[in-house]
Amino acid sequence: MLLLLILADDFTGALDTGVQFAACGIPTRVVVGEQVDFAANDAAVLVVDTETRHLPAAEAYAVIAKLTREAMSAGVFSIYKKTDSALRGNIGAELTAMLDATGKSLLSFVPAFPQINRVTVNGVHYIEGIPVDRSVFGSDPFEPVTEANVEKLIHQQCETNVQTISAGHTPDACQEKTIAVYDCASDEELKGIAEKSSR
């Protein structure tokens, strides 16, 4: 029975995520492309490489929205959007697509990966202490990251409301759809966010 769907925008990200579950003995399958038969899946975790990193934002939005709706129709309600830890790709479009397709009012987004020194502080994403847009990823030949402030980066592709959440805090109540971007600078903070989000 499929318990968790993970949507990654490239093959490396899909494998990196899927192997974590497989290493724990959880039946995991990785597939490529947007044509997915959720009913026929026999794994507990399904990771889909959507191949959307280099697509125009509107096309990436459509792919993520479609897969999210189809998964929910098949009874899959635990869906995780894997993004690049350097924030390359269609971050704003894909998070908004998932938020819109689920019909939820809040989507939690934690860009940080403290284990490899990629952290978010006061809404700014850092790679080894350097704002991401000034790091090597700012001059990526295919997907340069031009903004280190995560809220501004998201708003390059969408108008969805964004709240920056300081470490240890929770999102404010809001009347409109919101992406909550969490500050996170350590594995302990990451664990705390996960525990609060799962309640």
N, C-alpha and C positions, 0 to 999 in steps of 0.2 A: 504494500500500500504506500502510495506516494505521500510523504509527510511534509516535505520541504522542497520548494522550487527555488533555484538560484539562477538569476539572469546576469550573465557576464557579457561584456561588450567585445571581448576577444578571447582567443583560444588559450593563451597563457594564463589569463585571469581565471578562466573556467577550470583549467587543470589545477592551478594553485589552490583554488577553493575546494574542489572536489576531493583532492587527495587528503585533505584534513579529515574528512568524514570517513573515507575509505580506510585510512590508517587506524581509525578507532573501531574498525570492523562493521561499520554501517554500510549496508548495500547502497552503492552510489553509481550513477551512470552519467556520463558526459556526452551530450549530443551537440551537433552544429546545425544552425539554421533555424528559421522561424516556423517550419512545418513540424509540429510536435504532436504526437498522439498521446495525450495525457492518460487516457483510459487504458492504453496498452502497456503503460510503464509498470515494471515490476520491482523497481528500486524504491528504497525509502527516501533517498535524496536524488533529485534530478537537477543537473547543472546544464543550462543551455548557453552555448556560445552564440549570441545573437548576431555577431559580426557587424555590429553597429558603430564601432568606434570611429570609423572614417566616413560614415554616411552623413549627408546633410541632416541638420537637427530635426527637421520635420519628418524625415523618413525614419530616423531613429525613434522618435516619439511614436510613430505609427506601429512599429514593430513591437516595442515594449508594451504599448497599450493593448495590442492584439493578444500577445502571449499572456498577459496578466488576466484579461477577460476570459480567455479560453481556459486557463488554469482554474480560475474561480468557478467557472461553469462545470468543470470536472470535479469540483469538491476540494480543490487545493487552496487553502486559505493562508498558509504560511509561505510567504514569498519574500526573498531577500535579493536586493539589487546590489550586485558586486560592482564597485566602481574602481577605477585605477587609483592607486595610492598617491600618484602624483597629479591627479585630477585632469588627466588628458581625456579627450572624448566629449561626448554629448551629455555632460553631467546634468545640467539644468533640464534639458528636454526629456531625458530618460527618467529622472526622479519625478518630474511633473506628470509624465505619462502613467507611471505606476500609481501616483496619488489620484489622478483623475479616474483611472480604470477601476480602482478599488472602491471609489466612492467615499473613502475615509476623509476626515478633516485634517489629520496630522500624519506626517511621515517623518520618522527620525533618521537623521543622516550623520554618521560618524566617519569623517574622512581620514582620521588619524590611524596610523599603524606604528605605535611607539616602539615595537620590537626592532624595527629597522630605522628608527629615528625620523619618522615622518609624523609630525604632531600639528595640532591646531590650537592656537593660543589667541584669545580675543578675536576669534573669527578669521585669523590669518593662518594659512597653511604653510608649514616650514618643512624643508628637506635638509636634514643635518644642520639645522640652525639658520638656514637661508630661506627667505621667502621663495615659494616655489617658482614664481615668475622670474626670479633672478638666478635660479639654479640652472643646471643643464637642461631641465625640462622646459625652461623658457625659450630655449633655442632648438627644441625638437624639430627636425626637418619636416615631419608629417603633421604633428599635432602640438604646436607650441602652446604652452600655458601662459596666457598674457595677463592673468590677474591672480594675486595671492589671497585676496579677501574672498572667502568662499561665497558670501552672500552676493557680492558683485559678480563673481564668476557665474553663479547660477542665473543671475539676471541678464547675462549676455544672451541667454537662450529662451527665457520665459519671464512672465510677470508674476509668477507665484509668490505669495507672501513668504518671507524667510525670517525666522527668529534665530539669533545666535545665542546658544545656551552655555553659560559659564559652567565650569566643572562643579559638580555637586548639586546643580540646580535642575529644575524641570521647566518645560515650556509654559508660558502664560496661556490662559484661556483666550481663545480668539474666535471670531465669527466667520473667518474665511479660511479656505484651505491653506495649509502652512507646511513648509519644510523646516524642521527644527535641526539646525546645524550645531552639533555638540563640540565644544572645546574639549580636547583630550591630549594630555602630555605624558601619560604613563600607563603601564599595563593595569595598575590599580584603578586608575580613573576609568579605563575602558571596561574593566570588570564591573565597576559600580554602575556605569551607564547600562550595560547589558542586563544587570539584575533589576534595575528600575524599569527598564523598557519591557521586561517580560512579565511584569505584574499585571 
